[in-house]
């Protein structure tokens, strides 16, 4: 199955993923939610998440799915259009300058790269860096091959627990982004975590940021959305904490 195969004409019913809020009868008053975290606890969790991501180490690279090792720890995949800032985001989150390879020719990196996470040498999660897609300079044959590999990975990878989609808010979701969302929709309905990171947020004004955030929350259909800027250090703590919580769910 390819990302493009029989899906280009898809109407992308992303509303299926929406989480509908519970309502209360008009004659009753819903109790106010209780705060369960103090500022110091939030700071502590952020520090733990940041330290955890900093343990990231190269694990393996695979040109095809059958070369990927079978793992029983949570896997978080980073996907996105070429030049959307995926490598920069991974390097920023892990506080490592060259962990994720940023090719000088976008779209030329055509391997799935895995990075192990875990303190004291005990791996408890994995980050997967998937090839960027949609760059025009890549030969059509290579595009089709990698669309097939990515689609199969997103559908069949058993230990995949979360997907992080990188999106440049100045351009919004592309057709290939929407096709990817269509592919993962069944898994999201089954509980797969999903996050859209709006990269390069520093290139937008505050008003533009708020507008892009509101639009993407509607398009993400129940997924999380965060603004992110490596230059301005925006969104780093929020995203780090979210990934930590997804990899270490509360019992």
C-alpha positions in Angstrom: 0.0 0.0 0.0 1.4 3.5 -0.8 0.5 6.8 0.7 -0.7 8.0 -2.6 -2.4 4.8 -3.8 -6.2 5.3 -4.2 -6.1 8.1 -1.6 -5.5 11.3 -3.6 -9.2 11.8 -4.1 -9.9 11.1 -0.4 -12.2 13.6 1.2 -10.3 13.3 4.5 -13.1 13.0 7.0 -10.8 14.1 9.9 -13.8 14.9 12.0 -14.1 11.2 12.8 -11.1 11.6 15.0 -12.6 14.5 17.0 -13.1 14.0 20.7 -16.6 15.1 21.6 -16.9 16.8 25.0 -19.4 15.5 27.4 -22.3 17.7 28.2 -24.2 18.2 31.4 -28.0 18.7 31.8 -29.0 22.4 31.9 -30.4 22.1 35.4 -27.1 20.9 36.9 -23.7 22.5 37.4 -20.6 20.7 36.4 -18.1 20.6 39.3 -15.0 22.7 38.7 -11.9 20.5 37.8 -9.4 20.0 40.5 -5.8 20.9 39.9 -3.6 17.9 40.5 -0.2 19.4 39.8 1.6 22.1 41.6 4.0 24.5 39.8 7.0 22.7 41.4 5.6 19.3 40.2 5.2 20.6 36.6 8.8 22.0 36.7 10.1 18.7 38.0 8.3 16.7 35.3 9.7 19.0 32.6 13.2 18.5 34.0 12.8 14.8 34.0 11.4 14.8 30.4 14.3 17.0 29.2 16.9 14.8 30.9 15.3 11.7 29.4 15.3 13.0 25.9 19.0 14.0 26.3 19.8 10.3 26.6 18.9 9.7 23.0 21.5 7.6 21.1 21.7 6.3 17.6 20.3 2.7 17.6 20.1 1.6 13.9 19.1 2.6 10.4 16.9 0.7 8.0 16.4 1.1 4.3 13.4 -1.3 4.4 10.9 -2.4 7.1 12.3 -5.9 7.5 15.6 -4.4 8.7 13.9 -2.8 11.7 14.4 -4.7 15.0 11.3 -6.0 16.8 11.1 -3.9 19.9 8.8 -4.1 22.9 9.3 -0.5 24.1 7.1 2.5 23.0 8.1 4.0 19.7 7.4 7.6 18.7 7.7 8.4 15.0 8.6 11.8 13.6 7.2 12.4 10.1 6.7 15.4 7.8 7.3 17.0 4.5 10.9 17.6 3.5 12.2 21.0 4.8 9.5 21.2 7.5 12.2 21.3 10.3 12.0 17.7 11.5 15.7 17.2 12.0 16.1 20.5 13.8 13.2 19.7 16.1 14.6 16.3 17.0 18.0 17.8 17.7 16.5 20.6 19.8 14.4 18.3 21.9 17.4 15.9 22.6 19.8 18.8 23.1 22.1 17.3 20.5 23.3 19.2 17.5 23.8 16.3 15.0 21.7 13.4 16.3 19.2 13.6 13.4 20.8 14.1 10.0 19.7 17.2 8.1 20.5 16.6 4.5 21.6 19.6 2.4 19.4 18.1 -0.3 15.9 17.7 1.3 14.3 14.4 0.6 17.6 12.6 0.0 17.7 10.9 3.4 15.9 7.7 2.6 16.3 5.5 5.7 14.3 5.0 8.9 16.6 6.0 11.7 16.0 4.8 15.3 17.3 6.4 18.4 17.1 4.7 21.8 16.0 6.6 25.0 16.6 5.6 28.6 18.6 6.5 31.6 21.4 4.4 33.0 21.7 2.4 29.8 18.2 0.9 30.1 16.2 1.5 26.9 12.6 2.4 27.7 11.5 4.1 24.4 12.6 4.8 20.9 12.4 7.8 18.6 11.9 7.0 14.9 13.0 9.6 12.3 11.2 8.8 9.0 12.3 10.2 5.7 10.9 13.5 4.6 8.4 13.3 1.8 7.1 15.5 -1.0 10.3 17.1 -2.2 10.1 17.7 -6.0 13.8 17.0 -6.7 13.5 13.4 -5.6 13.0 11.0 -8.6 9.4 9.7 -8.9 10.5 6.1 -8.4 12.1 6.9 -5.1 9.1 8.9 -4.0 6.8 5.9 -4.7 9.1 3.5 -2.9 9.3 5.6 0.2 5.6 6.3 0.3 5.1 2.6 0.4 7.6 2.0 3.1 6.2 4.8 5.3 2.6 3.7 4.8 3.5 0.2 5.8 5.4 1.3 8.8 2.6 3.5 10.1 0.0 0.8 9.6 2.0 -2.3 10.8 4.6 -1.2 13.3 3.3 -2.9 16.5 5.2 -1.0 19.1 4.3 2.4 17.6 2.6 4.5 20.3 2.7 8.0 19.0 3.2 10.0 15.8 4.6 13.5 15.6 3.8 15.3 12.4 6.0 18.4 11.6 4.2 21.2 9.7 5.4 24.6 8.6 2.4 26.8 9.6 3.2 29.3 6.8 2.1 26.6 4.3 -0.4 24.5 6.3 -1.2 20.9 5.7 -0.2 19.7 2.2 -2.0 17.0 0.2 0.5 14.4 1.3 0.1 15.5 5.0 -3.6 14.9 4.7 -3.2 11.5 3.0 -0.9 10.5 5.9 -3.6 11.6 8.4 -6.0 9.4 6.5 -3.7 6.5 6.8 -3.2 6.8 10.5 -6.8 7.6 11.4 -7.8 4.0 12.2 -4.9 3.6 14.6 -5.6 7.0 16.2 -9.2 5.8 16.8 -7.7 2.8 18.6 -5.6 4.9 20.9 -2.4 5.9 19.0 -1.2 9.3 20.3 -0.9 12.1 17.7 0.8 15.5 17.8 1.2 18.2 15.2 4.2 20.4 15.8 3.9 23.8 14.0 7.6 24.5 13.4 9.3 27.8 12.7 6.7 29.6 14.8 9.2 32.5 15.2 8.6 33.5 11.6 4.9 34.3 12.5 3.5 37.2 14.5 1.6 36.5 17.7 -1.7 37.0 15.9 -0.6 34.6 13.1 0.6 32.0 15.6 -2.8 32.0 17.3 -4.6 31.8 14.0 -2.4 28.9 12.8 -2.9 27.1 16.1 -6.7 27.4 16.0 -6.9 26.2 12.4 -4.6 23.2 13.0 -6.6 22.1 16.1 -9.6 21.8 13.9 -7.7 19.9 11.2 -5.9 17.6 13.6 -9.1 15.9 14.6 -8.5 15.1 18.2 -4.7 15.3 18.1 -2.5 17.6 20.1 -1.1 20.7 18.5 1.9 22.8 19.7 3.8 25.8 18.4 7.5 25.2 18.2 10.6 27.3 17.5 14.1 26.1 18.0 15.4 29.7 17.5 13.1 31.2 20.2 13.1 28.1 22.4 9.3 28.0 22.1 7.3 24.9 22.9 10.3 22.8 23.8 9.2 22.1 27.4 5.6 21.4 26.4 6.6 18.9 23.7 9.2 17.2 25.8 6.8 16.7 28.7 4.1 15.3 26.3 6.5 12.8 24.8 7.7 11.7 28.2 4.1 11.1 29.4 3.2 9.2 26.3 6.2 6.9 26.7 5.5 6.5 30.4 1.7 6.3 30.8 0.4 6.5 34.3 -1.0 3.1 35.5 
